[in-house]
Amino acid sequence: MRYVVFNQKGGVGKSTIACNLAAISASQGFRTLLIDLDPQGNSTRYLLGAAADEVRETVAEFFEQTLKFTLRTQAIDEFIISTPFECLHLLPSSTKLEEIHGKLESRYKLYKLRDALAQMTAYDRVYIDTPPALNFYTRSALIAAQGCLIPFDCDDFSRRALYSLMDSVQEIQVDHNPGLQVTGIVVNQFQPRAKLPQRLVQELIAEGLPVLRPYLSASVKVKESHEQSLPMVHLNARHKLTLEYLALHQALQPDQHAER
């Protein structure tokens, strides 16, 4: 199964959600790949820590070779690296993604990621982290994915942005990827005692949007997790937020369904 974590709004927790779900998947024995398409490289640094500075072959090099006419191109597997976590591999990001974005877009290389992943059989789960924009990389991810997870941070601006975001996903479905499904909205930074988050989430459910349970709590532990480059399941397996991530991962299994 291939999931893209997508929201055009920044700061909603895309990288955190992608990395923690991927880490849980790997910890349960699934062969898992995380692809970091955000030039900021937050997922890459989250999983590698300081070792992220030593990475030379990245997803940018994979895309860059598609711009050249050559008899041999490297398979996407050749750009994938190990992480400190068993069963979890990474296709790392690079700031070079920004440099080649315009060329990739003008040369219409949108299907290259999809085609490359379609040939891979080494992984049970693939999670794709995306930049906070509907650009070439995000469209490539949506075209390559089977399921779309949409982080929602209980903010009125985020709620307003959801409608145009859903329209964008639907357009990709119709024009490029009929197999893409909105797996669900992941409620992040949820504060159950505050009235606004409760009201916003209930309104989403009332509108028939696919809100996933459980909601992910706001916690300073996430910042420690980032700082130590340890996803929550490795930092503190019994923490409340870790248990919520575990339950969310379980909700994504084929026999589970989103709350509607």
DODRENSE-531708 format. One record per residue (C-alpha): residue number from 1; residue in one letter; y, z, x. Coordinates in steps of 0.5 Angstrom, whole numbers, plus 500, padded with zeros to 3 digits. Each point is the difference from the previous one (the first is absolute). Example, Ala and Ser with C-alpha at 12.3 -4.5 7.8 and 13.67 -1.06 7.14 Angstrom:
BEGIN
{k->1; r->a; y->491; z->516; x->525}
{k->2; r->s; y->507; z->498; x->502}
This chain:
BEGIN
{k->1; r->m; y->500; z->500; x->500}
{k->2; r->r; y->507; z->498; x->503}
{k->3; r->y; y->506; z->504; x->497}
{k->4; r->v; y->507; z->499; x->501}
{k->5; r->v; y->505; z->506; x->500}
{k->6; r->f; y->507; z->497; x->498}
{k->7; r->n; y->506; z->502; x->497}
{k->8; r->q; y->507; z->496; x->502}
{k->9; r->k; y->504; z->507; x->500}
{k->10; r->g; y->499; z->503; x->507}
{k->11; r->g; y->499; z->508; x->501}
{k->12; r->v; y->495; z->500; x->494}
{k->13; r->g; y->494; z->502; x->505}
{k->14; r->k; y->496; z->493; x->501}
{k->15; r->s; y->498; z->501; x->507}
{k->16; r->t; y->498; z->508; x->498}
{k->17; r->i; y->496; z->498; x->494}
{k->18; r->a; y->496; z->494; x->504}
{k->19; r->c; y->499; z->504; x->506}
{k->20; r->n; y->497; z->506; x->496}
{k->21; r->l; y->496; z->496; x->496}
{k->22; r->a; y->497; z->496; x->506}
{k->23; r->a; y->499; z->506; x->503}
{k->24; r->i; y->496; z->503; x->495}
{k->25; r->s; y->496; z->493; x->499}
{k->26; r->a; y->498; z->501; x->507}
{k->27; r->s; y->498; z->507; x->500}
{k->28; r->q; y->495; z->498; x->494}
{k->29; r->g; y->497; z->495; x->504}
{k->30; r->f; y->503; z->494; x->498}
{k->31; r->r; y->502; z->495; x->505}
{k->32; r->t; y->507; z->500; x->499}
{k->33; r->l; y->506; z->495; x->503}
{k->34; r->l; y->507; z->502; x->499}
{k->35; r->i; y->505; z->494; x->501}
{k->36; r->d; y->507; z->502; x->501}
{k->37; r->l; y->505; z->494; x->498}
{k->38; r->d; y->506; z->504; x->501}
{k->39; r->p; y->504; z->499; x->506}
{k->40; r->q; y->502; z->507; x->500}
{k->41; r->g; y->493; z->502; x->502}
{k->42; r->n; y->500; z->506; x->497}
{k->43; r->s; y->492; z->500; x->498}
{k->44; r->t; y->499; z->497; x->507}
{k->45; r->r; y->503; z->507; x->503}
{k->46; r->y; y->497; z->504; x->495}
{k->47; r->l; y->493; z->498; x->502}
{k->48; r->l; y->501; z->499; x->507}
{k->49; r->g; y->506; z->505; x->502}
{k->50; r->a; y->503; z->499; x->507}
{k->51; r->a; y->494; z->495; x->501}
{k->52; r->a; y->504; z->495; x->496}
{k->53; r->d; y->505; z->498; x->505}
{k->54; r->e; y->494; z->497; x->504}
{k->55; r->v; y->497; z->495; x->495}
{k->56; r->r; y->501; z->493; x->503}
{k->57; r->e; y->496; z->496; x->495}
{k->58; r->t; y->503; z->501; x->492}
{k->59; r->v; y->500; z->497; x->494}
{k->60; r->a; y->506; z->496; x->502}
{k->61; r->e; y->496; z->496; x->505}
{k->62; r->f; y->495; z->499; x->495}
{k->63; r->f; y->506; z->496; x->496}
{k->64; r->e; y->503; z->497; x->506}
{k->65; r->q; y->494; z->496; x->502}
{k->66; r->t; y->500; z->497; x->493}
{k->67; r->l; y->507; z->497; x->502}
{k->68; r->k; y->497; z->496; x->506}
{k->69; r->f; y->495; z->494; x->500}
{k->70; r->t; y->494; z->502; x->504}
{k->71; r->l; y->493; z->498; x->500}
{k->72; r->r; y->498; z->508; x->500}
{k->73; r->t; y->503; z->505; x->496}
{k->74; r->q; y->498; z->508; x->501}
{k->75; r->a; y->496; z->503; x->494}
{k->76; r->i; y->504; z->505; x->497}
{k->77; r->d; y->495; z->505; x->502}
{k->78; r->e; y->502; z->499; x->507}
{k->79; r->f; y->507; z->503; x->499}
{k->80; r->i; y->497; z->506; x->496}
{k->81; r->i; y->499; z->507; x->504}
{k->82; r->s; y->497; z->507; x->500}
{k->83; r->t; y->503; z->506; x->498}
{k->84; r->p; y->498; z->507; x->502}
{k->85; r->f; y->497; z->501; x->493}
{k->86; r->e; y->493; z->497; x->499}
{k->87; r->c; y->499; z->494; x->495}
{k->88; r->l; y->507; z->499; x->500}
{k->89; r->h; y->503; z->494; x->503}
{k->90; r->l; y->507; z->497; x->501}
{k->91; r->l; y->504; z->494; x->500}
{k->92; r->p; y->506; z->502; x->503}
{k->93; r->s; y->507; z->498; x->498}
{k->94; r->s; y->506; z->498; x->505}
{k->95; r->t; y->507; z->499; x->500}
{k->96; r->k; y->499; z->493; x->502}
{k->97; r->l; y->498; z->499; x->492}
{k->98; r->e; y->508; z->500; x->499}
{k->99; r->e; y->500; z->494; x->505}
{k->100; r->i; y->495; z->495; x->497}
{k->101; r->h; y->501; z->502; x->493}
{k->102; r->g; y->505; z->494; x->499}
{k->103; r->k; y->495; z->495; x->503}
{k->104; r->l; y->494; z->502; x->496}
{k->105; r->e; y->504; z->500; x->494}
{k->106; r->s; y->503; z->493; x->501}
{k->107; r->r; y->493; z->497; x->502}
{k->108; r->y; y->496; z->503; x->494}
{k->109; r->k; y->495; z->504; x->504}
{k->110; r->l; y->499; z->505; x->494}
{k->111; r->y; y->493; z->499; x->499}
{k->112; r->k; y->498; z->501; x->507}
{k->113; r->l; y->499; z->508; x->499}
{k->114; r->r; y->495; z->499; x->494}
{k->115; r->d; y->496; z->494; x->504}
{k->116; r->a; y->499; z->505; x->506}
{k->117; r->l; y->498; z->506; x->496}
{k->118; r->a; y->495; z->496; x->495}
{k->119; r->q; y->496; z->498; x->506}
{k->120; r->m; y->499; z->507; x->502}
{k->121; r->t; y->494; z->504; x->498}
{k->122; r->a; y->501; z->506; x->505}
{k->123; r->y; y->504; z->505; x->495}
{k->124; r->d; y->499; z->503; x->494}
{k->125; r->r; y->507; z->502; x->498}
{k->126; r->v; y->506; z->497; x->503}
{k->127; r->y; y->507; z->503; x->498}
{k->128; r->i; y->507; z->496; x->502}
{k->129; r->d; y->506; z->503; x->501}
{k->130; r->t; y->506; z->496; x->498}
{k->131; r->p; y->508; z->500; x->502}
{k->132; r->p; y->505; z->502; x->494}
{k->133; r->a; y->501; z->493; x->498}
{k->134; r->l; y->497; z->494; x->497}
{k->135; r->n; y->500; z->496; x->506}
{k->136; r->f; y->495; z->495; x->503}
{k->137; r->y; y->496; z->506; x->503}
{k->138; r->t; y->499; z->504; x->493}
{k->139; r->r; y->499; z->493; x->496}
{k->140; r->s; y->494; z->499; x->506}
{k->141; r->a; y->497; z->507; x->498}
{k->142; r->l; y->501; z->499; x->493}
{k->143; r->i; y->496; z->493; x->500}
{k->144; r->a; y->495; z->503; x->505}
{k->145; r->a; y->499; z->506; x->496}
{k->146; r->q; y->495; z->502; x->494}
{k->147; r->g; y->504; z->506; x->497}
{k->148; r->c; y->507; z->502; x->501}
{k->149; r->l; y->502; z->508; x->500}
{k->150; r->i; y->507; z->501; x->498}
{k->151; r->p; y->503; z->507; x->503}
{k->152; r->f; y->505; z->503; x->495}
{k->153; r->d; y->505; z->506; x->503}
{k->154; r->c; y->502; z->503; x->493}
{k->155; r->d; y->507; z->497; x->501}
{k->156; r->d; y->504; z->496; x->494}
{k->157; r->f; y->502; z->494; x->505}
{k->158; r->s; y->492; z->500; x->502}
{k->159; r->r; y->499; z->499; x->492}
{k->160; r->r; y->505; z->495; x->499}
{k->161; r->a; y->497; z->496; x->506}
{k->162; r->l; y->493; z->500; x->497}
{k->163; r->y; y->501; z->495; x->495}
{k->164; r->s; y->503; z->495; x->505}
{k->165; r->l; y->494; z->502; x->505}
{k->166; r->m; y->495; z->499; x->494}
{k->167; r->d; y->503; z->493; x->499}
{k->168; r->s; y->499; z->498; x->507}
{k->169; r->v; y->493; z->502; x->500}
{k->170; r->q; y->498; z->496; x->494}
{k->171; r->e; y->504; z->494; x->503}
{k->172; r->i; y->495; z->500; x->506}
{k->173; r->q; y->494; z->501; x->496}
{k->174; r->v; y->502; z->494; x->496}
{k->175; r->d; y->502; z->495; x->505}
{k->176; r->h; y->496; z->503; x->506}
{k->177; r->n; y->495; z->505; x->499}
{k->178; r->p; y->497; z->501; x->493}
{k->179; r->g; y->495; z->505; x->503}
{k->180; r->l; y->505; z->505; x->501}
{k->181; r->q; y->500; z->506; x->496}
{k->182; r->v; y->506; z->506; x->499}
{k->183; r->t; y->495; z->505; x->502}
{k->184; r->g; y->505; z->505; x->498}
{k->185; r->i; y->506; z->504; x->501}
{k->186; r->v; y->500; z->506; x->505}
{k->187; r->v; y->504; z->505; x->498}
{k->188; r->n; y->503; z->503; x->507}
{k->189; r->q; y->504; z->506; x->502}
{k->190; r->f; y->499; z->503; x->493}
{k->191; r->q; y->503; z->507; x->498}
{k->192; r->p; y->496; z->503; x->494}
{k->193; r->r; y->505; z->505; x->498}
{k->194; r->a; y->506; z->495; x->500}
{k->195; r->k; y->502; z->497; x->494}
{k->196; r->l; y->502; z->493; x->502}
{k->197; r->p; y->494; z->498; x->504}
{k->198; r->q; y->496; z->502; x->494}
{k->199; r->r; y->504; z->496; x->495}
{k->200; r->l; y->500; z->494; x->504}
{k->201; r->v; y->492; z->500; x->501}
{k->202; r->q; y->499; z->501; x->493}
{k->203; r->e; y->505; z->495; x->498}
{k->204; r->l; y->496; z->495; x->505}
{k->205; r->i; y->493; z->502; x->496}
{k->206; r->a; y->503; z->499; x->493}
{k->207; r->e; y->502; z->493; x->502}
{k->208; r->g; y->493; z->499; x->502}
{k->209; r->l; y->501; z->499; x->507}
{k->210; r->p; y->494; z->502; x->505}
{k->211; r->v; y->502; z->506; x->502}
{k->212; r->l; y->494; z->503; x->505}
{k->213; r->r; y->498; z->507; x->500}
{k->214; r->p; y->501; z->505; x->504}
{k->215; r->y; y->507; z->500; x->501}
{k->216; r->l; y->502; z->501; x->508}
{k->217; r->s; y->503; z->507; x->501}
{k->218; r->a; y->507; z->500; x->504}
{k->219; r->s; y->498; z->504; x->506}
{k->220; r->v; y->503; z->502; x->507}
{k->221; r->k; y->493; z->499; x->503}
{k->222; r->v; y->501; z->492; x->500}
{k->223; r->k; y->505; z->501; x->505}
{k->224; r->e; y->496; z->504; x->504}
{k->225; r->s; y->494; z->495; x->499}
{k->226; r->h; y->505; z->494; x->503}
{k->227; r->e; y->502; z->504; x->506}
{k->228; r->q; y->493; z->501; x->502}
{k->229; r->s; y->498; z->493; x->498}
{k->230; r->l; y->494; z->504; x->496}
{k->231; r->p; y->499; z->497; x->493}
{k->232; r->m; y->499; z->506; x->495}
{k->233; r->v; y->493; z->500; x->500}
{k->234; r->h; y->500; z->501; x->507}
{k->235; r->l; y->506; z->505; x->501}
{k->236; r->n; y->497; z->505; x->494}
{k->237; r->a; y->494; z->498; x->496}
{k->238; r->r; y->501; z->505; x->495}
{k->239; r->h; y->508; z->500; x->499}
{k->240; r->k; y->502; z->498; x->492}
{k->241; r->l; y->503; z->493; x->502}
{k->242; r->t; y->493; z->498; x->504}
{k->243; r->l; y->496; z->502; x->494}
{k->244; r->e; y->505; z->496; x->496}
{k->245; r->y; y->499; z->494; x->504}
{k->246; r->l; y->493; z->501; x->500}
{k->247; r->a; y->500; z->500; x->492}
{k->248; r->l; y->504; z->494; x->501}
{k->249; r->h; y->496; z->496; x->504}
{k->250; r->q; y->494; z->502; x->495}
{k->251; r->a; y->504; z->497; x->495}
{k->252; r->l; y->500; z->493; x->503}
{k->253; r->q; y->493; z->499; x->500}
{k->254; r->p; y->497; z->495; x->496}
{k->255; r->d; y->498; z->504; x->494}
{k->256; r->q; y->506; z->504; x->500}
{k->257; r->h; y->506; z->498; x->495}
{k->258; r->a; y->508; z->501; x->501}
{k->259; r->e; y->503; z->504; x->494}
{k->260; r->r; y->503; z->496; x->495}
